[in-house]
């Protein structure tokens, strides 16, 4: 009986995680997936996008995540949102010289240099950066 109950609880937990992942607007990616978001000839982003570099242990990162989810829903179809865990993508974090997290880059297909945000900031500040890449 206990074993059957544990199996049911585990299955329910997996369903909850799967449904949470399917409703997430911010897509979790890795270094290789990130590279596919850019034109290899020009180095420009293929679409307007926000990439959040974070870690699971980071308090400000956990505080920023729901803000980015909310904005991803608001800007759906106009801006793509991505999340990269720096602990799982150490080479990329080192190459980008990320010293503090959260570290958020805002890319525009028409601008070489992304806007950046280091540390937690208000929703309004994030929106200002998003609006800059949409101009």
DOTORNU-886058 format. One line per field, with one value per residue (C-alpha): residue in three letters; x, y, z. Coordinates in steps of 0.5 Angstrom, whole numbers, plus 500, padded with zeros to 3 digits. Layout:
BEGIN
rest: (ALA ...)
px: (X ...)
py: (Y ...)
pz: (Z ...)
END
This chain:
BEGIN
rest: (UNK UNK UNK UNK UNK UNK UNK UNK UNK UNK UNK UNK UNK UNK UNK UNK UNK UNK UNK UNK UNK UNK UNK UNK UNK UNK UNK UNK UNK UNK UNK UNK UNK UNK UNK UNK UNK UNK UNK UNK UNK UNK UNK UNK UNK UNK UNK UNK UNK UNK UNK UNK UNK UNK UNK UNK UNK UNK UNK UNK UNK UNK UNK UNK UNK UNK UNK UNK UNK UNK UNK UNK UNK UNK UNK UNK UNK UNK UNK UNK UNK UNK UNK UNK UNK UNK UNK UNK UNK UNK UNK UNK UNK UNK UNK UNK UNK UNK UNK UNK UNK UNK UNK UNK UNK UNK UNK UNK UNK UNK UNK UNK UNK UNK UNK UNK UNK UNK UNK UNK UNK UNK UNK UNK UNK UNK UNK UNK UNK UNK UNK UNK UNK UNK UNK)
px: (500 506 509 503 502 509 508 502 505 511 507 503 509 512 505 505 513 511 505 509 514 509 506 513 514 521 525 531 537 544 550 549 542 544 549 543 539 544 546 553 555 553 553 546 540 535 530 529 530 532 537 537 544 542 543 538 542 541 536 536 535 529 526 527 524 517 518 521 515 510 514 515 507 506 511 509 510 515 520 523 525 531 534 541 544 551 553 551 554 561 564 559 559 567 567 562 566 560 562 555 548 542 546 541 542 537 538 536 537 538 544 550 551 546 543 545 542 546 543 536 532 525 520 519 527 526 521 525 531 526 523 530 531 524 526)
py: (500 505 503 505 511 513 512 516 522 521 521 527 531 529 532 538 539 538 542 548 547 547 554 557 563 563 558 554 554 552 555 551 553 560 560 558 565 569 570 567 572 578 576 580 576 573 576 581 577 577 572 572 568 566 560 556 558 566 569 575 571 567 574 576 570 571 578 575 570 576 580 574 573 581 581 574 574 580 578 571 570 565 563 560 557 559 553 549 553 555 556 561 565 565 567 573 575 574 576 578 574 575 578 580 581 585 583 587 584 591 593 590 591 589 592 589 589 587 584 585 591 593 591 598 598 591 594 600 595 591 597 600 593 594 601)
pz: (500 502 495 491 495 494 486 486 489 485 478 481 482 475 472 476 474 467 467 470 465 459 461 462 457 459 455 459 454 454 451 444 444 445 439 434 436 432 425 425 419 422 430 430 434 429 433 439 445 453 456 463 466 473 478 482 489 487 491 487 481 484 485 478 475 476 473 467 466 467 461 457 457 455 450 447 439 439 444 446 453 455 461 462 469 469 474 468 462 466 459 457 463 463 456 457 463 468 475 478 477 475 469 463 456 451 444 438 431 429 434 435 442 447 453 460 467 472 479 480 478 478 473 470 469 465 461 459 456 452 449 447 443 440 437)
END
